[in-house]
C-alpha cells in the first residue's frame, strides 16, 4: 500500500478529536471569552482542514483502486490467454461457450465456440451425473491431454501431459520380466534315440528358441539341457502375449515333422519390484504350465494370470518311476498319521468316490483308520453308493462332514482326490486343521491351488484319478488284495471319465484297468451303476431338442429355466450332443437344484473348452470342462457364454 495511505488518519477518532476541541474552547471561553473565541476559530479551521483532507484521501484512494483494477484486468486477460493449459466454459448442452487461446493450439482451429465437447474430444468421457468421473485422458493430434471437469461451474481444464505420460509409459515398459522355458518331455522323447538323432532334434529346437529370443529382444541363458532362463522387459512381454507365444506352435510343428512329439512349457512373471519374488513367481508360472499338461505358456503379470497355448493333450509318460516314488512317500505319511481322511470335490462323481476308496484301501494295508468324508449322495453316484452299501465294512468308511471335522487333528492326514482347488473340496475347514495334506488329481492345474500340500501327484495325461490311485496301489504295498466292490469302484471311475475307454485313454489306462480286472472288478456291476432312468432319458432328449449351433460346429443347449436339472443330466446331455455329426464342441446350460447355473462343456480336442470355462470361472480338461455361475438366469448365462466364445474367436484363436 502507498505511503500517503498509511500516513493519512481518518475515521471516528477525528470526529471525537473535534468534539474535544469544541468542549475545550467552550471551557476556555468561560474564563476568558477572547481566548475562547480564538480557540473556537482555530478548532473550526482544524475541522474544515480534516474534512478537505478526508475528501482528498478518498479521491486518491479511488483513483489508485481504479488504476490497480485496470492493471489487474489487463494482466489477468493476458495471463489467461497465455496459460500453459486450456480453459473451456460450456453450457448445459455440453457445447463450448468460451475458451482461452491454448485450446486453439490443442485443436488447431481458431475458434471452437459452439462445438460439442464430444466432437471436440472424441472418445472422452463427458460426465453427465454428479457421480461420474471428473478426470480423464484423451489423445488428440498425437498428444495426450488430461481433462478435468468442474461440473458446478461447467468448466473444463485441458492439460498437456504428453511428456509425463511418455515417461510413465517408458518406465512401465522397461520394468523387469523374468521367464523360464522348459522342454516338457525331453527324457521321454530321447529314449531309444541314438546320439545323432538326439543332437539333430536338440539343435532344431535350440535354434528355434534362439531365433525367437532374437526376434523379440530377449536375453536367453541356458540353465540345463532342457531349461532356459529369459530376461526381458514388460514391453517385450506384451509383444509375446500379442503373438500368443508362437514359439509353442513352431516347436510342436518342427518336432511333429521329425515324428518326435516334443513340446515346450513357458512361465513368465512381471509387475513386482523384488527380483527374488519375481523369480519365484516365474517358477510358479512354469509349475502351473507343467501342471496343466505342458505345451503352453503361463504369464503372471501383477494380479493377472493368463494362459496361452494348451492346444494339445498332455503326453503320456512311458515310465512309472514317479508313481513309485509318490507311492513310497504316501506310504511313509500314512504310517506317521493317526487318521487318514479322504475327500473329493463337492457333489462327487464316480471318479472321486472310486479314488477315495482306493486311498482308504491303501491306508488299511498299514492298519490305519481311514474314512471318506463326503457331503451326501447325489444322483450321479446314487446307484454306485447303493451297491457299495451292500458291503457293511465298506459302508462304515463313509462319514459326514461334522464327523470328519471331529477326527481331524495335527497328526491326521488329509488326502484330496479329483480336485486341487481348496474352494472345491467337500469341507474346506478340514484343510485348515492340519498341515499334512496330499493332493492326487488328473485335472490341468488352475490358478487356485492348495499351496501348502506336502505331497502333490498331478498328472494331466491320466484319464482319471482312479487310474493314478490304481498305479499307486501297485507300488504302495508288496501285495494288495482288493475286494470286488473296491476294484469295481475304481474301474467305474475310469470307465465314466473315459466314456467307456473312448476318450483320453493311453496305454497306462488299459494297464490299470487290467490290474483291476485281475483283482475282481465286475463289469456287470459297472453296467448297473451306469444304467439310465427312462424319465431322465426323456428329460435329456428335451434339453437336446432345443440345441442350436454356433459357427456351424459348436452346439449350445439351454434347459428350460423353470425346471431344475441335475448336474449329471447336464453333463450327459453335453456328451450326447458331442456325438452329433459335424459338432466339435458342445455346451449345455441348466439351472441346478441348488440354485446355481451349471455349464458342462465337451469337445473332441480341436477346441480347448478348458480355457473357455476358466474364463467363466470354472475349469477342467482340454476336452471336458465345466463351470457354475450364480446371480444370473440361464438366458444370461447363455449370453455370457456366447460373448466368451466371441472373445476367443476374435482374440484367442481357440475356436479355429
Secondary structure, 3 states (H helix, E strand, C coil): CCHHHHHCCCCHHHHHHHHHHHHHHHHHHHHCHHHHHHHHHHHHHHHHHHHHHHHHHHHHHHHHHHHHHHHHHHHHHHHHHCCCCEEEEECCCCEEEEECHHHHHHHCCCCCCCCEHHHHCCCCCCCCCCCCCCEEEEEECCEEEEEEEECCCCEEEEEECHHHHHHHHHHHHCCEEEEEEEECCHHHHHCCCCHHHHHHHHHHHHHHHHHHHHHCCCEEEEEECCEEEEEEEHHHHHHHHHCCCHHHHHHHHHHHHCCCCCCEEEEEEECCCCHHHHHHHHHHHHHHHHHCCCCEEEEEECCEEEEEECCCCCCCCCCCHHHHHHHHHHHHHHHCCCEEEEECECCCCHHHHHHHHHHHHHHHCCCCEEEEECCCCCHHHHHHHHHHCCCHHHHCCEECHHHHHHHCCCCCEEEEECCCCHHHECCHHHHHCCCCEEEEECCCCCCCCCCCCCEEEECCCCCCHHHHHHHHHHHHCCCCCCCHHHHHHHHHHHHHHCCCCCCCCCHHHHHHHHHHHHCCCCHHHHHHHHCCCHHHHHHHHHHHHCCEEECCCEEEEECCCCCCCCHHHHHHHHHHHCCCCCCCEEEEEEECCCCCEEEEEEECCCCCHHHHHHHCCCEECCCEEEEEECCCCHHHHHHHHHHHHHHHHHHHCCCC
